[in-house]
Amino acid sequence: MRKRLLLLLCLVSIRIISQAQAIPDLISSCGTKSDFPGANILVVFDSTKVQVEASGLSHVFTHRLTKILTPAGAKSLSVVKYDYDPLSAYVEIQGVTLYHADGTLERLNPSLVMDYPAPARAIYWGSREKMIEVGRLVPGDAVEIFLYRKGFTYALLQDGGDGDERYIPPMKGQFYDIVPFWSSDPVRNKVYQVSVPKDKPLQYEFYNGEASSKLEMRDDQLVYTFTKKNISSWKGESRSVDPSDIAPKLLVSSTSDWKAKSLWFYGVNEDYKSFETNPAIREKVNALLKNAKTEIDSISILTHWAGDEIRYSGISMGKGEGFTLHKGSMDFTDRCGVCKDKAGMLITMLRTAGFEAYPAMTMAGSRIEKIPADQFNHCVTVVKSRKDGKYHLLDPTWVPFVRELWSSAEQQQNYLMGVPGGADLAETPVSSAQNHYLRISGVSMIRLDGTLEGEYTLTAEGQTDASVRSMFTRAYCADWANNLEKEVLRISPLAQLVKVYYENDPYDYQAGPINIHFRIRIPDFARVTHDELIFTPLTASGFFKRAMPHLTFETTLEKREYPFRDRTSHSVEISEKISVENGKEFLSLPERTSESGSGAAYRGGYKSSGNELTFDFSAEFPKRIYQATDWSSFRAAVKYQNQLAETPVIVKVK
């Protein structure tokens, strides 16, 4: 294998020399800004060659040529930068060549490459960056980059030894890769080639598009080559799902299926004894569950303890970070870590309490495909219920100050359990919109001088509760009144928050759904004419818009090509009874409307009787991930609620 790598390096060097004469021609003939309107740079070619050893260790050679089209593009390429984790990967910027528009050529000195700690926030695992300054460029210049990398993305909590052993992937002998064939910049030609031992054939699939593919046998190697030309810059749509779900990409893997990965994930943590308990943990669990009456009581208490008491701070706690969960005893002592530490602590405590619990991996933000390439960025817990014998998901990372055991902001999301016997890829269930309700009701009076005086009640549950509650849990108690006042001032700068009453302490999120009572006074709320009052009811005006994520959608897009996503499934129920002082007749009221579709169901409008007006609006948004065909009814619901906020009521007064 070493001889083959030396030969490959020699061939790459020879090819570099032979291509040096051809590259200026490529740069001049690839096009200009007029050929690619809106683009700042043009990727002339992007070539990646991967050599995989029998151990699974991969050597990756990248050769990329980029042409500058605009000053903004020149600025974006003023430095060449690559991130890496030194515990599991080695990166080398082998060469950078500048082809200037005036015909001159400049090769940067590799000794100028800087290697420094990468900026970090919340997770401090020792990641680094390599960077070389390119300097001032102008449109017409081009940058050629040669990069070498070996290793993988994640490290195990084990001593990989010195040399290349540390770069062998966790599943020894296995290889996978996820290759985006989409780009925010236009690409003239993209090539991905991977060579593997003939006894390690790859399964692969190209998603969301097409690419030419070729399989060759070279000596004792299987060589897979994938090519795509003239890749347009990826635009997508506002609020669409992640580009990796809908844009062209290639997945390759030597692993047979997800069950094999599940078995490995289970085995590596059991072998490491990640979830062994100790007397201190046993004592804490017994104390916590002293008053638990049911199975769900015990699970809930332990889940929220792990979520609340293990601080999210990812300091390095071992030889590396990745698929192996730290021991529960370490997490219990240190009281900090990332998602896998919270999950591991919960598993340890659940097992201590006699439950059957295991880790699971998921991908927050995008879909996991059937090809078993590791598309994970988050760790959670599964527990087997004694009642139904089924596994149930728990997420201690996302439940602090959230009245759920599993975050419904993660519904319709793929996951893989590490359980005995293995498991296939699964999808988290949809949570009923009624589990995440927002209910606002009010009784108000509009005085002849236009002043509003009203009392309102707001209550919420689930993810909507968390959205409302965050204005308290993410702030000092001294700022609570100010934060509430801001919500009222969004309706009118003259608004006065006369009184606020909380049914429960907002910090005590497990006591019950958030419940807030307001008394509000707003001078000049209604516009006054000689015999009319013109106003929009406070509850129709977008009061507590922060808890209605659908109102953040832009509705100018009439049709969608791609699926889109909201924060969570949720429902809205708003009502207000308004009395108008000396009200005689309501002259103008928005039309009452209702509609039901796959994306939303809604109804609302006004009813009047004498000097009293009743406003109501309700809507259900049943999912987090929607298909393009759901957009019509979803959009209609948002537009109608916005219309109610923008259309005033006119009432004749004495």
DOTI-273758 format. One line per field, with one value per residue (C-alpha): x, y, z; residue in one letter; residue number from 0. Coordinates in steps of 0.5 Angstrom, whole numbers, plus 2048, in hexadecimal, padded with zeros to 3 digits. Layout:
N
u	c(X;...)
v	c(Y;...)
w	c(Z;...)
code	c(A;...)
pos	c(NUM;...)
//
This chain:
654
u	c(800;806;809;802;801;808;807;800;804;809;803;800;806;807;800;801;807;803;7FD;801;801;7F9;7F7;7F7;7F3;7EE;7EE;7ED;7E8;7E3;7DF;7DF;7DA;7D5;7D4;7D3;7CE;7CE;7D4;7DA;7DF;7DF;7E2;7E5;7E6;7E6;7E9;7EA;7ED;7ED;7F1;7EF;7F3;7F1;7F0;7EB;7F1;7EF;7F4;7F0;7F4;7F0;7F1;7ED;7ED;7E9;7E9;7E7;7E1;7E0;7E3;7DF;7E1;7E9;7E7;7E4;7EB;7F0;7F1;7F1;7EF;7ED;7EB;7ED;7ED;7F4;7F2;7EF;7F1;7F8;7F7;7FC;7FC;801;800;7FD;7FE;7FC;7FA;7FA;7F5;7FC;7FF;804;804;805;807;806;80B;808;80C;807;801;7FF;7FD;7F9;7F3;7EC;7E7;7E2;7DC;7D9;7DD;7E4;7E7;7EE;7EC;7F1;7F1;7F6;7F7;7FB;7FA;7F9;7F9;7F6;7F2;7EE;7E9;7EC;7F1;7F1;7F3;7F5;7F5;7F8;7F6;7F8;7F4;7F4;7EF;7E8;7E3;7E2;7E7;7E6;7E8;7ED;7F5;7F6;7FD;802;803;7FD;7F9;7F6;7F3;7F0;7E8;7E4;7E1;7E8;7E8;7E2;7E2;7DC;7DC;7D6;7D8;7D4;7D3;7D0;7D3;7D1;7D6;7D5;7DA;7DC;7DF;7DF;7E2;7E2;7E6;7E7;7EC;7EA;7ED;7E9;7E7;7E3;7DE;7DA;7D3;7D1;7CB;7CB;7C5;7C1;7C4;7C9;7D0;7D4;7D7;7DC;7DF;7E6;7EB;7F2;7F7;7F3;7EF;7E8;7E8;7E1;7E1;7DB;7DB;7D6;7D7;7D4;7D1;7CD;7CE;7C9;7C3;7BE;7B8;7B6;7B5;7B6;7B9;7C1;7C4;7C7;7C0;7BE;7C5;7C9;7CE;7D1;7D1;7D6;7D7;7DB;7D6;7D1;7CB;7C8;7C7;7CF;7D0;7CB;7CE;7D5;7D3;7D0;7D6;7DB;7D7;7D6;7DD;7E0;7DB;7D8;7D2;7D4;7D2;7D5;7D3;7D2;7CE;7CA;7C8;7C6;7C2;7BE;7BD;7BB;7B5;7B3;7AC;7AC;7A5;7A5;7AA;7A9;7AA;7B1;7B3;7B1;7B5;7BB;7BB;7BA;7BF;7C4;7C2;7C2;7C8;7CD;7D0;7D1;7D8;7DC;7E3;7E7;7E7;7EB;7EF;7EA;7E3;7DE;7DA;7DC;7D8;7DC;7DB;7D5;7D9;7DD;7D7;7D4;7DB;7DC;7D5;7D6;7D7;7D3;7CD;7D1;7D3;7CB;7C9;7CE;7CC;7C5;7C6;7CB;7C5;7C0;7C4;7C5;7BD;7BC;7BA;7BD;7C0;7C5;7C8;7C5;7C8;7C5;7C6;7C3;7C1;7C1;7BF;7C3;7C3;7C3;7CA;7CD;7D2;7D3;7CE;7CE;7CF;7CB;7CA;7C4;7C1;7BC;7B8;7B4;7AD;7AB;7A4;7A4;7AB;7AD;7B3;7B1;7B6;7B9;7BD;7C0;7C4;7BE;7B9;7BB;7B6;7B2;7AB;7AD;7B2;7B3;7B4;7AE;7B3;7B6;7B0;7B0;7B8;7BC;7BF;7C3;7C3;7C9;7C5;7C6;7C4;7C5;7C0;7BE;7BE;7B8;7B4;7B1;7AA;7A6;7A3;79C;79B;797;79D;7A0;79A;79A;794;792;78C;78A;784;785;782;783;782;77F;786;789;78C;78C;78B;78B;78D;790;793;798;799;79E;7A0;7A6;7AB;7A6;7A7;7AE;7AE;7AA;7AE;7B4;7B3;7B4;7B9;7BE;7BD;7BE;7B8;7B9;7B8;7B2;7AD;7B1;7B1;7A9;7A9;7AD;7A7;7A2;7A6;7A6;79F;79F;7A5;7A0;79E;79E;79F;79B;79B;79E;79D;7A0;79C;7A2;7AA;7AC;7B3;7AE;7AD;7AB;7A5;7A1;7A0;7A2;79C;79C;797;798;794;796;794;796;794;792;791;78C;78C;786;782;77C;777;77C;781;786;78A;78D;78C;792;792;791;797;79C;79D;7A2;7A4;7AA;7A6;7A3;7A9;7A4;7A4;7AB;7AA;7AA;7A4;7A6;7A8;7A2;7A5;7AA;7AF;7B2;7AF;7B0;7B0;7AD;7B0;7AB;7A3;79F;798;796;78F;78E;787;785;77F;77F;77A;77A;778;771;772;76D;76E;774;775;77B;77D;782;77E;77E;782;783;788;78B;790;796;79B;796;78F;78C;786;785;781;77D;776;772;76C;76A;770;774;779;77C;782;785;78A;78C;791;795;79C;79C;7A4;7AB;7AD;7A8;7A8;7A7;7A0;79F;7A1;79A;796;79C;79D;795;795;79B;798;791;794;798;792;78F;794;795;78D;78A;783;77F;779;774;773;76E)
v	c(800;805;804;805;80B;80E;80C;810;816;815;815;81B;81F;81D;81F;825;827;825;829;82F;831;82F;833;83A;838;835;83C;840;83B;83A;840;847;84A;84C;844;843;849;849;845;848;842;83C;835;833;82C;829;822;81D;816;812;80C;807;802;7FB;7FE;803;809;80E;812;818;81D;823;827;82D;833;839;840;846;84A;850;854;850;84A;84C;84E;847;844;848;842;83B;837;830;82E;827;823;821;81B;818;81B;81E;824;827;82D;82A;830;836;839;840;841;849;84C;84F;849;848;842;842;83C;83D;83A;834;837;83C;838;839;834;837;835;836;83A;837;838;833;82D;82D;827;82A;82B;82F;832;833;839;83D;844;845;84C;851;84F;852;84F;84B;848;840;83C;835;831;82A;827;820;81D;817;814;815;81A;817;813;80E;80E;80A;80A;80A;80A;80E;80E;80D;808;80E;810;809;80A;807;802;7FF;7FC;800;807;80C;812;818;81C;822;823;82A;831;838;83A;837;831;82F;828;824;81D;818;812;80D;807;801;7FA;7F5;7F1;7F8;7F9;800;801;808;80C;813;817;81D;81D;819;818;814;80E;809;802;800;7FA;7FD;7F7;7F5;7FC;7FD;804;808;80F;814;81A;820;826;82D;82D;833;837;834;839;835;839;83D;838;832;82B;82B;82B;824;821;824;826;821;81D;816;811;80B;806;7FF;7FE;7F9;7FC;800;7FA;7F9;800;7FF;7F9;7FC;802;7FE;7FA;7FF;802;7FC;7FA;800;800;807;806;802;805;807;808;80F;80F;809;80E;814;810;80D;814;816;811;811;813;811;80D;80B;809;80F;813;80F;810;818;819;816;819;820;81F;81D;823;828;826;824;82B;82B;82D;828;828;822;81C;817;815;817;819;815;80F;80C;80F;811;80D;80F;810;815;819;819;81B;821;823;826;823;823;81F;818;81A;81C;816;811;814;813;80C;80A;80D;809;803;804;805;7FE;800;7FE;804;805;80A;80D;811;816;81C;822;827;822;81B;815;810;809;808;807;80D;810;816;818;81E;81D;817;815;810;80A;807;800;801;7FC;7FD;7FC;7F9;7FF;803;80B;811;815;81B;81E;824;827;826;82C;830;82C;828;822;81C;81C;823;824;828;822;81E;81B;81A;814;810;80A;806;802;7FC;7F5;7F1;7F7;7FC;7FF;807;80A;810;814;815;81B;81E;821;828;828;826;82D;832;839;83C;843;846;84D;852;859;860;865;86C;872;875;86F;86C;865;861;85A;854;84E;847;843;83B;837;830;82B;82F;835;835;835;83B;83F;83D;83F;846;844;83E;842;848;84B;84C;853;853;84F;855;859;853;852;85A;859;854;859;85F;85C;85D;864;869;86C;865;864;85E;85F;858;852;84B;844;83E;83A;83D;83D;839;834;831;82A;82D;82E;832;839;83D;845;84A;851;858;85C;864;867;86E;870;869;86B;870;875;879;87D;877;871;86D;869;864;85C;858;857;84F;850;855;84F;84F;84A;849;846;840;83F;83D;83C;844;844;841;846;845;848;841;83E;837;833;82E;82B;829;82E;82E;832;832;82D;82A;82F;832;839;83B;842;846;84D;850;857;85D;863;869;86C;867;868;864;860;863;85F;858;853;84D;847;841;83A;835;82E;82B;826;82C;82F;830;837;83B;842;848;84D;84D;853;855;85C;85F;858;855;84E;84C;845;841;83A;836;830;82E;827;826;828;826;827;825;82B;829;82B;832;834;833;835;83C;83D;83C;841;846;846;847;84D;850;850;854;859;85A;85F;85F;865;866;86C;86F;874)
w	c(800;802;7FB;7F7;7FB;7F9;7F2;7F2;7F5;7EF;7EA;7EE;7ED;7E6;7E4;7E8;7E3;7DD;7DF;7E0;7D9;7D8;7DE;7DB;7D5;7DA;7DD;7D7;7D4;7DA;7DA;7DD;7E1;7DC;7DB;7E2;7E4;7EC;7ED;7F0;7EF;7EA;7EC;7E6;7E8;7EF;7EF;7F5;7F5;7FB;7FC;801;805;807;80F;80C;80C;807;803;800;7FA;7F8;7F2;7F1;7EC;7EE;7E9;7EC;7E9;7EE;7F3;7F8;7F5;7F6;7FD;7FF;7FC;800;804;804;80A;80C;813;816;81C;81D;822;81B;815;812;80D;809;804;7FF;7FA;7F8;7F1;7EF;7E7;7E7;7E1;7DE;7DD;7E3;7E7;7EE;7F3;7FA;7FF;803;809;80A;80C;813;817;81D;822;81F;822;827;82A;82F;82C;82E;82B;828;821;81D;816;811;80D;808;806;7FE;7FE;7FA;7F3;7EE;7E9;7E4;7E9;7EA;7F1;7F0;7F6;7F8;7FF;802;808;80B;811;812;816;81D;822;827;82E;82E;82D;825;826;822;81A;816;81B;81E;817;816;816;81C;818;816;80F;80D;809;807;804;803;7FD;7FB;7F4;7F5;7F6;7F8;7F2;7EB;7E9;7E2;7E4;7EA;7EB;7F1;7F1;7F6;7F6;7FB;7FB;7F7;7FD;7FF;7FA;7FB;7FB;7F8;7F6;7F3;7F6;7F3;7EC;7E8;7E7;7E2;7E5;7E4;7E7;7E5;7E8;7E8;7EB;7F2;7F2;7F1;7EE;7EE;7EA;7EB;7E6;7E5;7E1;7E1;7E8;7E9;7EF;7F4;7F6;7FA;7FD;803;809;805;808;808;801;803;802;7FC;7F8;7F4;7F9;7F8;7FE;7FE;803;804;80A;808;80C;812;816;816;818;81E;820;820;824;829;82A;82A;830;834;833;835;83B;83A;83F;845;84B;852;859;858;852;855;85B;857;853;859;85C;856;855;85C;85B;853;853;84B;846;842;849;84A;842;843;849;847;840;842;848;842;83E;843;847;842;83F;838;837;833;836;834;838;835;830;82B;82A;825;825;82C;832;838;83E;842;849;845;843;84A;84D;848;847;840;839;832;82F;830;837;839;835;839;840;83F;83C;842;847;843;844;84B;84C;849;842;83B;838;832;82E;827;822;81D;819;81B;815;80F;80C;80D;807;806;804;80B;80B;812;811;819;81D;823;829;82C;831;830;835;835;838;83D;83B;834;832;82D;82D;82E;82D;832;831;837;833;831;836;83B;83C;837;83A;835;836;82F;82B;826;822;820;81D;816;817;816;81C;81D;823;826;829;82A;823;81F;81C;816;814;817;817;81D;81E;81C;822;822;821;828;82C;82A;82B;82C;82F;830;832;834;836;835;834;82F;832;82E;82E;82B;831;832;839;839;83D;839;83B;837;838;834;834;831;82C;82C;834;833;82E;833;839;836;837;83E;83F;83A;83E;845;84A;84A;842;842;842;83D;838;839;838;831;82F;830;82D;827;826;828;82B;830;833;83A;83E;844;848;846;84A;849;84B;84C;84D;846;848;84A;844;846;84B;845;83E;83E;840;840;842;83F;840;83B;839;833;832;82A;829;824;81F;821;81C;81D;81D;81C;81F;81B;81E;81E;824;828;827;820;81F;820;828;82A;823;826;827;820;81C;816;816;814;80D;807;803;7FC;7FA;7F6;7F5;7F8;7F4;7FA;801;807;80E;814;81C;81E;81D;821;822;823;827;827;82A;82C;82E;82D;830;82C;831;82E;828;823;81D;81A;813;810;812;80F;80C;810;80D;80E;80A;80B;807;808;80A;80F;811;814;815;818;817;81B;81E;820;825;827;829;82A;826;826;823;822;81E;81E;81A;81A;817;817;816;816;80F;809;802;7FD;7FB;803;801;7FE;805;809;806;806;80D;80E;809;80C;813;811;80D;814;817;811;810;815;818;817;81C;81C;823;826)
code	c(M;R;K;R;L;L;L;L;L;C;L;V;S;I;R;I;I;S;Q;A;Q;A;I;P;D;L;I;S;S;C;G;T;K;S;D;F;P;G;A;N;I;L;V;V;F;D;S;T;K;V;Q;V;E;A;S;G;L;S;H;V;F;T;H;R;L;T;K;I;L;T;P;A;G;A;K;S;L;S;V;V;K;Y;D;Y;D;P;L;S;A;Y;V;E;I;Q;G;V;T;L;Y;H;A;D;G;T;L;E;R;L;N;P;S;L;V;M;D;Y;P;A;P;A;R;A;I;Y;W;G;S;R;E;K;M;I;E;V;G;R;L;V;P;G;D;A;V;E;I;F;L;Y;R;K;G;F;T;Y;A;L;L;Q;D;G;G;D;G;D;E;R;Y;I;P;P;M;K;G;Q;F;Y;D;I;V;P;F;W;S;S;D;P;V;R;N;K;V;Y;Q;V;S;V;P;K;D;K;P;L;Q;Y;E;F;Y;N;G;E;A;S;S;K;L;E;M;R;D;D;Q;L;V;Y;T;F;T;K;K;N;I;S;S;W;K;G;E;S;R;S;V;D;P;S;D;I;A;P;K;L;L;V;S;S;T;S;D;W;K;A;K;S;L;W;F;Y;G;V;N;E;D;Y;K;S;F;E;T;N;P;A;I;R;E;K;V;N;A;L;L;K;N;A;K;T;E;I;D;S;I;S;I;L;T;H;W;A;G;D;E;I;R;Y;S;G;I;S;M;G;K;G;E;G;F;T;L;H;K;G;S;M;D;F;T;D;R;C;G;V;C;K;D;K;A;G;M;L;I;T;M;L;R;T;A;G;F;E;A;Y;P;A;M;T;M;A;G;S;R;I;E;K;I;P;A;D;Q;F;N;H;C;V;T;V;V;K;S;R;K;D;G;K;Y;H;L;L;D;P;T;W;V;P;F;V;R;E;L;W;S;S;A;E;Q;Q;Q;N;Y;L;M;G;V;P;G;G;A;D;L;A;E;T;P;V;S;S;A;Q;N;H;Y;L;R;I;S;G;V;S;M;I;R;L;D;G;T;L;E;G;E;Y;T;L;T;A;E;G;Q;T;D;A;S;V;R;S;M;F;T;R;A;Y;C;A;D;W;A;N;N;L;E;K;E;V;L;R;I;S;P;L;A;Q;L;V;K;V;Y;Y;E;N;D;P;Y;D;Y;Q;A;G;P;I;N;I;H;F;R;I;R;I;P;D;F;A;R;V;T;H;D;E;L;I;F;T;P;L;T;A;S;G;F;F;K;R;A;M;P;H;L;T;F;E;T;T;L;E;K;R;E;Y;P;F;R;D;R;T;S;H;S;V;E;I;S;E;K;I;S;V;E;N;G;K;E;F;L;S;L;P;E;R;T;S;E;S;G;S;G;A;A;Y;R;G;G;Y;K;S;S;G;N;E;L;T;F;D;F;S;A;E;F;P;K;R;I;Y;Q;A;T;D;W;S;S;F;R;A;A;V;K;Y;Q;N;Q;L;A;E;T;P;V;I;V;K;V;K)
pos	c(0;1;2;3;4;5;6;7;8;9;10;11;12;13;14;15;16;17;18;19;20;21;22;23;24;25;26;27;28;29;30;31;32;33;34;35;36;37;38;39;40;41;42;43;44;45;46;47;48;49;50;51;52;53;54;55;56;57;58;59;60;61;62;63;64;65;66;67;68;69;70;71;72;73;74;75;76;77;78;79;80;81;82;83;84;85;86;87;88;89;90;91;92;93;94;95;96;97;98;99;100;101;102;103;104;105;106;107;108;109;110;111;112;113;114;115;116;117;118;119;120;121;122;123;124;125;126;127;128;129;130;131;132;133;134;135;136;137;138;139;140;141;142;143;144;145;146;147;148;149;150;151;152;153;154;155;156;157;158;159;160;161;162;163;164;165;166;167;168;169;170;171;172;173;174;175;176;177;178;179;180;181;182;183;184;185;186;187;188;189;190;191;192;193;194;195;196;197;198;199;200;201;202;203;204;205;206;207;208;209;210;211;212;213;214;215;216;217;218;219;220;221;222;223;224;225;226;227;228;229;230;231;232;233;234;235;236;237;238;239;240;241;242;243;244;245;246;247;248;249;250;251;252;253;254;255;256;257;258;259;260;261;262;263;264;265;266;267;268;269;270;271;272;273;274;275;276;277;278;279;280;281;282;283;284;285;286;287;288;289;290;291;292;293;294;295;296;297;298;299;300;301;302;303;304;305;306;307;308;309;310;311;312;313;314;315;316;317;318;319;320;321;322;323;324;325;326;327;328;329;330;331;332;333;334;335;336;337;338;339;340;341;342;343;344;345;346;347;348;349;350;351;352;353;354;355;356;357;358;359;360;361;362;363;364;365;366;367;368;369;370;371;372;373;374;375;376;377;378;379;380;381;382;383;384;385;386;387;388;389;390;391;392;393;394;395;396;397;398;399;400;401;402;403;404;405;406;407;408;409;410;411;412;413;414;415;416;417;418;419;420;421;422;423;424;425;426;427;428;429;430;431;432;433;434;435;436;437;438;439;440;441;442;443;444;445;446;447;448;449;450;451;452;453;454;455;456;457;458;459;460;461;462;463;464;465;466;467;468;469;470;471;472;473;474;475;476;477;478;479;480;481;482;483;484;485;486;487;488;489;490;491;492;493;494;495;496;497;498;499;500;501;502;503;504;505;506;507;508;509;510;511;512;513;514;515;516;517;518;519;520;521;522;523;524;525;526;527;528;529;530;531;532;533;534;535;536;537;538;539;540;541;542;543;544;545;546;547;548;549;550;551;552;553;554;555;556;557;558;559;560;561;562;563;564;565;566;567;568;569;570;571;572;573;574;575;576;577;578;579;580;581;582;583;584;585;586;587;588;589;590;591;592;593;594;595;596;597;598;599;600;601;602;603;604;605;606;607;608;609;610;611;612;613;614;615;616;617;618;619;620;621;622;623;624;625;626;627;628;629;630;631;632;633;634;635;636;637;638;639;640;641;642;643;644;645;646;647;648;649;650;651;652;653)
//
